[in-house]
Amino acid sequence: MPTILRTGPYRVYYFSHDLKEPPHVHVDRERLSAKFWLQPVSLARNLGFSARELRRIQKLLEAHQAELLEASHGDFGDER
């Protein structure tokens, strides 16, 4: 589970075995977790975050979208 970004209370990471899905990241804070697609940045799954916090996370991911995609593509190459 390589961590791509740590900012504030959030850890943004991906699973290196998620090859069969479009580019996405997982975001954790304490016991809360969410999964976001990266193209376009959109919520895939939420486990406990409030709607307000999800909007904040989405804006954060949009601001770092290029970096997140680059990290993802760098690890997976053209396999996704």
C-alpha positions in Angstrom: 0.0 0.0 0.0 2.3 2.8 -1.2 1.5 6.2 0.3 1.4 8.9 -2.4 0.5 11.9 -0.2 0.1 12.8 3.4 -1.6 16.1 4.1 -3.2 17.2 7.3 -5.0 14.2 8.8 -5.2 12.3 5.5 -3.2 9.5 4.1 -3.6 9.0 0.3 -2.5 5.6 -1.0 -3.2 2.9 -3.5 -3.0 -0.9 -3.5 -0.4 -2.2 -5.9 -2.6 -5.1 -6.9 -5.6 -3.1 -8.1 -4.8 -3.5 -11.8 -8.3 -4.3 -13.1 -9.8 -1.0 -12.0 -9.4 2.5 -13.4 -6.9 4.8 -11.6 -8.0 5.5 -8.1 -6.8 6.2 -4.6 -7.9 5.4 -1.1 -8.0 8.1 1.6 -7.9 7.3 5.3 -8.2 9.4 8.5 -8.3 7.5 11.7 -11.0 4.8 11.2 -12.6 6.5 8.2 -11.9 5.6 4.6 -12.9 6.5 1.1 -12.1 5.5 -2.4 -11.9 8.1 -5.2 -11.6 7.6 -9.0 -9.0 9.9 -10.5 -10.3 10.5 -14.0 -12.4 12.5 -13.2 -11.9 12.8 -9.5 -15.1 11.4 -8.0 -16.2 9.3 -5.0 -16.3 5.6 -5.5 -17.0 4.5 -1.9 -17.3 6.1 1.5 -16.9 4.5 4.9 -17.7 7.1 7.5 -16.7 10.5 6.1 -19.3 13.3 6.3 -20.5 14.9 3.0 -18.7 18.1 4.0 -15.4 16.3 4.6 -15.7 14.3 1.3 -16.0 17.6 -0.6 -12.9 18.8 1.1 -11.0 15.6 0.2 -12.2 15.8 -3.4 -10.9 19.3 -3.7 -7.6 18.2 -2.2 -7.4 15.3 -4.7 -8.3 17.5 -7.6 -5.4 19.9 -6.6 -3.0 16.9 -6.6 -4.6 15.0 -9.5 -1.6 15.1 -11.8 0.8 13.9 -9.1 -1.6 11.1 -8.1 -2.0 9.9 -11.6 1.8 10.1 -12.2 2.5 8.0 -9.1 -0.2 5.5 -10.1 1.0 5.2 -13.8 4.6 5.0 -12.7 3.8 2.0 -10.6 1.4 0.3 -13.0 2.8 1.5 -16.3 0.3 1.1 -19.1 -1.4 -1.9 -17.5 -4.4 0.2 -16.4 
